[in-house]
């Protein structure tokens, strides 16, 4: 079964009910294994008040798996940051954690922020 890692921008669009993101994501939830990085989980919650955040988090936990950062992911994120910084690309460390999660856990990354993930080994699903 295909596995997808949902990026923060997609979670936000899903929560706001934006299509085609909402309808596409609902289909992925039904036909695939979906996850989010703990980084996206935290980023998503920044803009929500406590009551809404808890309701949304409870729903999310029923639909998706949460990937935590382990040593392998941390090492890969640091490598990405070093390599791309040496090439003049100042990529955000949080995005490097998401990228590293996708690569090490073999997920297709669902995002609209293609520029944040220039790594050729990352399979992207974009809208």
N, C-alpha and C positions, 0 to 999 in steps of 0.2 A: 504494500500500500504506500502511496506517495505521502511524503511528510513535508509539511510547510511550517516555516517559522514566520510569524506575523510581526511586521515592524510597527513601531509606535504610530507612525502616520496613518497606517491602515486601521489600527485600533480606534484612533480618534475619528476617522471618517465613518467607520462602522457605528460607533456610538452616536454620531450625529445623524445617522440614517442616510448618508450620502450614497447614491448609486452612481456608477455600477459597483462600487466597493461593497456595499451592504449585501446586495444580491449575490455577488460572486463569493463573498466570504461565507455566507450562509450555505452555499453549495459546497464549498470546501469543507466546512464543518461536518456536513452530512456524508461526504464521500472520501475524506482523507483524515490523516492524523495531523492535528494542528497544535502548535505550541507557540509560546512567547518566551523571550528571554526575560529573566527577572529584571533586567535593565528596562525593557519596554514596559513591563508591568509597573515599575516605579515611575517612569517618565509619564505614562498615561495618567496616573493618579494625581499628579501635581496640580492639574487644573480643576479637580473635582472637589466639591465640599464633602465633608465627612459622611453625611447620610447617603448622598448619591454614590460616593466612592465605594462604600461598603456593599450597596446593592449591585453595582456594576461588577465589582470584584467577585462577589458570590456567583453571579451569572457567568463571568469569564471562567472561573474555576470549574464550572460544569461543562464548558465547551472545549477548553484547551488545557494542554499540559504546560506547566511552568518549568523552564529549563534554568537551573541555577548555574552559577559560575564555579567551575572547578579549576584545578591547577592547569590542565591541558588548555582550557579555554583562555585562562589568564595569560599563559605563555604565548599562545597564538595571537591574542590581542596585542600584546607588547611587541611581538615580531612585526605585525602589520603596521603598527604605529611607527616603529623604527624605520622600516623599509620605505614606507610612503613619505615619511618626513624627510628622509635622505634624498628623495626625488622631488622635494619641494611641495609636496601635498600635505597640508596641515589638516588631517582628518581627525574628527572628534574621537576621543578615547572611548566614550560610551558606544559609539557606532562600531568601533573596533571590537568591542565585546560581543555585540550582536553579530557581526561578520564572523568572528571566531566561533561563535556558537553554531551558526549555520554550517560552517565548514567542518568542524570537528564532529558534529552530531549528524551530518549528512542531510540537512534540510534544504529545501528550496526556499529562498527568502522572498516573502511577499512584501513589496514596497513600491512606492512611487519615487523614492529618493535614490535613484540610480547613481547619482553623482557621489553619494556617500559610500558606495561600495564598488570601487573600481577593480577589485580583485578578480582576475579571470576565472578562478576556480569556484566562485560563487555562482550557483544557478539562481537566476532571478525570475520571479513571476511579477509582472508589472501590469498596471492598469493604464 
